[in-house]
Amino acid sequence: MPEVKSMFREVLPKQGQLSMEDVPTMVLCKPKLMPLKSVTLEKLEKMQLEAQEAIKQQGLALKEPQ
């Protein structure tokens, strides 16, 4: 194999310290999509709202006769 000559000359320091910095950098990644509400979850939320409204109606009905 013939030796390939580089246009850059390697330079090593003769004195002092040789150090390498490892700086953490922020990496952007693809955002994760949030799952849509399932039909079951929507039904449960609707049932909960209906139950809360029924409790309010019962509370108002008990206060009216007084």
N, CA, C and O atoms as a printed pandas DataFrame, in Angstrom:
     atom_number atom_name residue_name chain_id  residue_number  x_coord  y_coord  z_coord
0              1         N          MET        A               1    0.836   -1.187    0.000
1              2        CA          MET        A               1    0.000    0.000    0.000
2              3         C          MET        A               1    0.876    1.244    0.000
3              4         O          MET        A               1    1.762    1.378    0.844
4              5         N          PRO        A               2    0.641    2.143   -0.926
5              6        CA          PRO        A               2    1.430    3.377   -0.923
6              7         C          PRO        A               2    0.974    4.303    0.203
7              8         O          PRO        A               2   -0.208    4.344    0.542
8              9         N          GLU        A               3    1.895    5.025    0.765
9             10        CA          GLU        A               3    1.595    5.943    1.863
10            11         C          GLU        A               3    0.991    7.226    1.301
11            12         O          GLU        A               3    1.535    7.829    0.376
12            13         N          VAL        A               4   -0.163    7.640    1.886
13            14        CA          VAL        A               4   -0.846    8.839    1.416
14            15         C          VAL        A               4   -0.346   10.026    2.222
15            16         O          VAL        A               4   -0.354   10.000    3.452
16            17         N          LYS        A               5    0.091   11.070    1.519
17            18        CA          LYS        A               5    0.571   12.264    2.202
18            19         C          LYS        A               5   -0.605   13.184    2.470
19            20         O          LYS        A               5   -1.427   13.443    1.591
20            21         N          SER        A               6   -0.671   13.675    3.708
21            22        CA          SER        A               6   -1.733   14.572    4.122
22            23         C          SER        A               6   -1.298   16.008    3.903
23            24         O          SER        A               6   -0.111   16.325    3.982
24            25         N          MET        A               7   -2.264   16.874    3.628
25            26        CA          MET        A               7   -1.927   18.285    3.463
26            27         C          MET        A               7   -1.746   18.972    4.816
27            28         O          MET        A               7   -1.316   20.124    4.879
28            29         N          PHE        A               8   -2.079   18.255    5.909
29            30        CA          PHE        A               8   -1.898   18.786    7.255
30            31         C          PHE        A               8   -0.717   18.075    7.911
31            32         O          PHE        A               8   -0.563   16.859    7.795
32            33         N          ARG        A               9    0.101   18.845    8.591
33            34        CA          ARG        A               9    1.253   18.288    9.273
34            35         C          ARG        A               9    0.907   18.105   10.743
35            36         O          ARG        A               9    0.426   19.046   11.375
36            37         N          GLU        A              10    1.133   16.939   11.298
37            38        CA          GLU        A              10    0.838   16.654   12.700
38            39         C          GLU        A              10    1.864   17.353   13.581
39            40         O          GLU        A              10    3.069   17.238   13.361
40            41         N          VAL        A              11    1.367   18.086   14.587
41            42        CA          VAL        A              11    2.253   18.817   15.485
42            43         C          VAL        A              11    1.971   18.353   16.902
43            44         O          VAL        A              11    0.832   18.434   17.363
44            45         N          LEU        A              12    2.984   17.872   17.596
45            46        CA          LEU        A              12    2.866   17.461   18.982
46            47         C          LEU        A              12    3.633   18.462   19.838
47            48         O          LEU        A              12    4.754   18.840   19.496
48            49         N          PRO        A              13    3.036   18.896   20.951
49            50        CA          PRO        A              13    3.734   19.860   21.804
50            51         C          PRO        A              13    4.971   19.234   22.451
51            52         O          PRO        A              13    4.977   18.061   22.824
52            53         N          LYS        A              14    5.996   20.039   22.569
53            54        CA          LYS        A              14    7.239   19.582   23.193
54            55         C          LYS        A              14    7.223   19.775   24.703
55            56         O          LYS        A              14    7.943   19.079   25.420
56            57         N          GLN        A              15    6.418   20.702   25.195
57            58        CA          GLN        A              15    6.323   20.937   26.625
58            59         C          GLN        A              15    4.908   21.369   26.967
59            60         O          GLN        A              15    4.144   21.731   26.072
60            61         N          GLY        A              16    4.538   21.339   28.253
61            62        CA          GLY        A              16    3.207   21.723   28.693
62            63         C          GLY        A              16    2.297   20.505   28.807
63            64         O          GLY        A              16    2.751   19.362   28.753
64            65         N          GLN        A              17    1.008   20.774   28.964
65            66        CA          GLN        A              17    0.035   19.699   29.129
66            67         C          GLN        A              17   -0.823   19.567   27.880
67            68         O          GLN        A              17   -1.170   20.550   27.224
68            69         N          LEU        A              18   -1.143   18.346   27.584
69            70        CA          LEU        A              18   -2.050   18.065   26.494
70            71         C          LEU        A              18   -3.353   17.585   27.132
71            72         O          LEU        A              18   -3.364   16.582   27.845
72            73         N          SER        A              19   -4.426   18.285   26.882
73            74        CA          SER        A              19   -5.697   17.901   27.501
74            75         C          SER        A              19   -6.799   17.899   26.456
75            76         O          SER        A              19   -6.712   18.547   25.413
76            77         N          MET        A              20   -7.842   17.142   26.783
77            78        CA          MET        A              20   -8.989   17.060   25.890
78            79         C          MET        A              20  -10.225   17.404   26.711
79            80         O          MET        A              20  -10.445   16.820   27.772
80            81         N          GLU        A              21  -11.031   18.342   26.232
81            82        CA          GLU        A              21  -12.227   18.744   26.964
82            83         C          GLU        A              21  -13.419   17.930   26.494
83            84         O          GLU        A              21  -13.638   17.743   25.297
84            85         N          ASP        A              22  -14.175   17.456   27.456
85            86        CA          ASP        A              22  -15.401   16.734   27.150
86            87         C          ASP        A              22  -16.550   17.559   27.703
87            88         O          ASP        A              22  -16.873   17.464   28.887
88            89         N          VAL        A              23  -17.163   18.363   26.860
89            90        CA          VAL        A              23  -18.231   19.265   27.273
90            91         C          VAL        A              23  -19.567   18.664   26.846
91            92         O          VAL        A              23  -19.773   18.397   25.662
92            93         N          PRO        A              24  -20.482   18.448   27.804
93            94        CA          PRO        A              24  -21.793   17.920   27.405
94            95         C          PRO        A              24  -22.552   18.954   26.573
95            96         O          PRO        A              24  -22.571   20.141   26.898
96            97         N          THR        A              25  -23.162   18.488   25.518
97            98        CA          THR        A              25  -23.942   19.369   24.658
98            99         C          THR        A              25  -25.373   18.868   24.581
99           100         O          THR        A              25  -25.640   17.676   24.734
100          101         N          MET        A              26  -26.284   19.794   24.342
101          102        CA          MET        A              26  -27.689   19.438   24.244
102          103         C          MET        A              26  -27.967   18.846   22.864
103          104         O          MET        A              26  -27.517   19.369   21.845
104          105         N          VAL        A              27  -28.703   17.768   22.853
105          106        CA          VAL        A              27  -29.050   17.111   21.606
106          107         C          VAL        A              27  -30.562   17.143   21.456
107          108         O          VAL        A              27  -31.292   16.712   22.349
108          109         N          LEU        A              28  -31.020   17.646   20.345
109          110        CA          LEU        A              28  -32.456   17.694   20.093
110          111         C          LEU        A              28  -32.887   16.376   19.471
111          112         O          LEU        A              28  -32.216   15.843   18.587
112          113         N          CYS        A              29  -34.003   15.864   19.939
113          114        CA          CYS        A              29  -34.494   14.607   19.406
114          115         C          CYS        A              29  -35.929   14.773   18.928
115          116         O          CYS        A              29  -36.570   15.792   19.185
116          117         N          LYS        A              30  -36.404   13.794   18.254
117          118        CA          LYS        A              30  -37.762   13.823   17.710
118          119         C          LYS        A              30  -38.761   13.814   18.866
119          120         O          LYS        A              30  -38.659   12.973   19.759
120          121         N          PRO        A              31  -39.730   14.741   18.861
121          122        CA          PRO        A              31  -40.694   14.769   19.968
122          123         C          PRO        A              31  -41.619   13.559   19.936
123          124         O          PRO        A              31  -41.981   13.062   18.869
124          125         N          LYS        A              32  -41.988   13.102   21.111
125          126        CA          LYS        A              32  -42.911   11.972   21.202
126          127         C          LYS        A              32  -44.335   12.515   21.147
127          128         O          LYS        A              32  -44.652   13.516   21.789
128          129         N          LEU        A              33  -45.168   11.860   20.391
129          130        CA          LEU        A              33  -46.561   12.280   20.292
130          131         C          LEU        A              33  -47.332   11.758   21.484
131          132         O          LEU        A              33  -47.176   10.605   21.887
132          133         N          MET        A              34  -48.167   12.620   22.045
133          134        CA          MET        A              34  -49.005   12.204   23.162
134          135         C          MET        A              34  -50.176   11.402   22.610
135          136         O          MET        A              34  -50.769   11.786   21.601
136          137         N          PRO        A              35  -50.511   10.299   23.255
137          138        CA          PRO        A              35  -51.630    9.509   22.753
138          139         C          PRO        A              35  -52.951   10.254   22.946
139          140         O          PRO        A              35  -53.137   10.979   23.923
140          141         N          LEU        A              36  -53.844   10.061   22.009
141          142        CA          LEU        A              36  -55.171   10.669   22.117
142          143         C          LEU        A              36  -55.962    9.936   23.186
143          144         O          LEU        A              36  -55.656    8.795   23.529
144          145         N          LYS        A              37  -56.981   10.605   23.707
145          146        CA          LYS        A              37  -57.809    9.966   24.724
146          147         C          LYS        A              37  -58.539    8.776   24.102
147          148         O          LYS        A              37  -59.072    8.855   22.995
148          149         N          SER        A              38  -58.545    7.714   24.824
149          150        CA          SER        A              38  -59.252    6.540   24.327
150          151         C          SER        A              38  -60.751    6.706   24.546
151          152         O          SER        A              38  -61.190    7.524   25.353
152          153         N          VAL        A              39  -61.505    5.934   23.829
153          154        CA          VAL        A              39  -62.964    5.984   23.949
154          155         C          VAL        A              39  -63.376    5.617   25.368
155          156         O          VAL        A              39  -64.298    6.214   25.924
156          157         N          THR        A              40  -62.697    4.635   25.953
157          158        CA          THR        A              40  -63.017    4.206   27.311
158          159         C          THR        A              40  -62.797    5.338   28.306
159          160         O          THR        A              40  -63.618    5.554   29.197
160          161         N          LEU        A              41  -61.694    6.059   28.154
161          162        CA          LEU        A              41  -61.397    7.172   29.052
162          163         C          LEU        A              41  -62.444    8.269   28.908
163          164         O          LEU        A              41  -62.868    8.860   29.901
164          165         N          GLU        A              42  -62.857    8.541   27.682
165          166        CA          GLU        A              42  -63.894    9.557   27.477
166          167         C          GLU        A              42  -65.208    9.139   28.130
167          168         O          GLU        A              42  -65.900    9.972   28.716
168          169         N          LYS        A              43  -65.556    7.860   28.033
169          170        CA          LYS        A              43  -66.787    7.367   28.672
170          171         C          LYS        A              43  -66.701    7.507   30.188
171          172         O          LYS        A              43  -67.666    7.916   30.834
172          173         N          LEU        A              44  -65.539    7.165   30.757
173          174        CA          LEU        A              44  -65.367    7.279   32.206
174          175         C          LEU        A              44  -65.490    8.732   32.658
175          176         O          LEU        A              44  -66.120    9.014   33.678
176          177         N          GLU        A              45  -64.892    9.654   31.905
177          178        CA          GLU        A              45  -64.982   11.064   32.265
178          179         C          GLU        A              45  -66.430   11.544   32.186
179          180         O          GLU        A              45  -66.881   12.300   33.046
180          181         N          LYS        A              46  -67.157   11.109   31.159
181          182        CA          LYS        A              46  -68.563   11.487   31.023
182          183         C          LYS        A              46  -69.391   10.954   32.193
183          184         O          LYS        A              46  -70.239   11.661   32.738
184          185         N          MET        A              47  -69.133    9.692   32.574
185          186        CA          MET        A              47  -69.849    9.098   33.711
186          187         C          MET        A              47  -69.549    9.867   34.991
187          188         O          MET        A              47  -70.448   10.091   35.802
188          189         N          GLN        A              48  -68.301   10.271   35.181
189          190        CA          GLN        A              48  -67.909   11.000   36.385
190          191         C          GLN        A              48  -68.607   12.361   36.437
191          192         O          GLN        A              48  -69.099   12.771   37.488
192          193         N          LEU        A              49  -68.647   13.055   35.307
193          194        CA          LEU        A              49  -69.338   14.347   35.274
194          195         C          LEU        A              49  -70.826   14.190   35.567
195          196         O          LEU        A              49  -71.406   14.989   36.301
196          197         N          GLU        A              50  -71.439   13.160   34.994
197          198        CA          GLU        A              50  -72.859   12.916   35.254
198          199         C          GLU        A              50  -73.105   12.616   36.729
199          200         O          GLU        A              50  -74.093   13.081   37.297
200          201         N          ALA        A              51  -72.219   11.846   37.351
201          202        CA          ALA        A              51  -72.367   11.531   38.775
202          203         C          ALA        A              51  -72.221   12.787   39.620
203          204         O          ALA        A              51  -72.969   12.971   40.581
204          205         N          GLN        A              52  -71.273   13.655   39.281
205          206        CA          GLN        A              52  -71.091   14.893   40.030
206          207         C          GLN        A              52  -72.318   15.806   39.893
207          208         O          GLN        A              52  -72.746   16.433   40.862
208          209         N          GLU        A              53  -72.870   15.869   38.690
209          210        CA          GLU        A              53  -74.071   16.681   38.489
210          211         C          GLU        A              53  -75.252   16.113   39.276
211          212         O          GLU        A              53  -76.044   16.876   39.827
212          213         N          ALA        A              54  -75.379   14.794   39.336
213          214        CA          ALA        A              54  -76.472   14.166   40.090
214          215         C          ALA        A              54  -76.339   14.478   41.578
215          216         O          ALA        A              54  -77.339   14.736   42.249
216          217         N          ILE        A              55  -75.125   14.457   42.090
217          218        CA          ILE        A              55  -74.889   14.776   43.503
218          219         C          ILE        A              55  -75.257   16.232   43.780
219          220         O          ILE        A              55  -75.856   16.534   44.812
220          221         N          LYS        A              56  -74.902   17.139   42.861
221          222        CA          LYS        A              56  -75.260   18.550   43.039
222          223         C          LYS        A              56  -76.772   18.731   43.039
223          224         O          LYS        A              56  -77.322   19.482   43.845
224          225         N          GLN        A              57  -77.435   18.030   42.122
225          226        CA          GLN        A              57  -78.904   18.130   42.046
226          227         C          GLN        A              57  -79.552   17.623   43.334
227          228         O          GLN        A              57  -80.512   18.215   43.826
228          229         N          GLN        A              58  -79.022   16.525   43.878
229          230        CA          GLN        A              58  -79.564   15.981   45.130
230          231         C          GLN        A              58  -79.328   16.962   46.278
231          232         O          GLN        A              58  -80.192   17.139   47.137
232          233         N          GLY        A              59  -78.177   17.588   46.289
233          234        CA          GLY        A              59  -77.866   18.563   47.330
234          235         C          GLY        A              59  -78.787   19.767   47.257
235          236         O          GLY        A              59  -79.223   20.279   48.288
236          237         N          LEU        A              60  -79.088   20.225   46.042
237          238        CA          LEU        A              60  -79.991   21.356   45.876
238          239         C          LEU        A              60  -81.420   20.959   46.251
239          240         O          LEU        A              60  -82.150   21.755   46.840
240          241         N          ALA        A              61  -81.816   19.739   45.915
241          242        CA          ALA        A              61  -83.170   19.268   46.224
242          243         C          ALA        A              61  -83.377   19.162   47.732
243          244         O          ALA        A              61  -84.477   19.416   48.222
244          245         N          LEU        A              62  -82.339   18.792   48.470
245          246        CA          LEU        A              62  -82.461   18.673   49.933
246          247         C          LEU        A              62  -82.525   20.045   50.595
247          248         O          LEU        A              62  -83.182   20.190   51.626
248          249         N          LYS        A              63  -81.872   21.041   50.043
249          250        CA          LYS        A              63  -81.868   22.373   50.631
250          251         C          LYS        A              63  -83.145   23.155   50.353
251          252         O          LYS        A              63  -83.519   24.007   51.159
252          253         N          GLU        A              64  -83.817   22.899   49.253
253          254        CA          GLU        A              64  -85.007   23.666   48.867
254          255         C          GLU        A              64  -86.178   23.536   49.861
255          256         O          GLU        A              64  -86.785   24.557   50.188
256          257         N          PRO        A              65  -86.523   22.347   50.353
257          258        CA          PRO        A              65  -87.692   22.254   51.246
258          259         C          PRO        A              65  -87.518   23.027   52.550
259          260         O          PRO        A              65  -88.526   23.346   53.180
260          261         N          GLN        A              66  -86.357   23.332   52.974
261          262        CA          GLN        A              66  -86.142   23.990   54.264
262          263         C          GLN        A              66  -86.561   25.377   54.262
263          264         O          GLN        A              66  -86.440   26.060   55.279
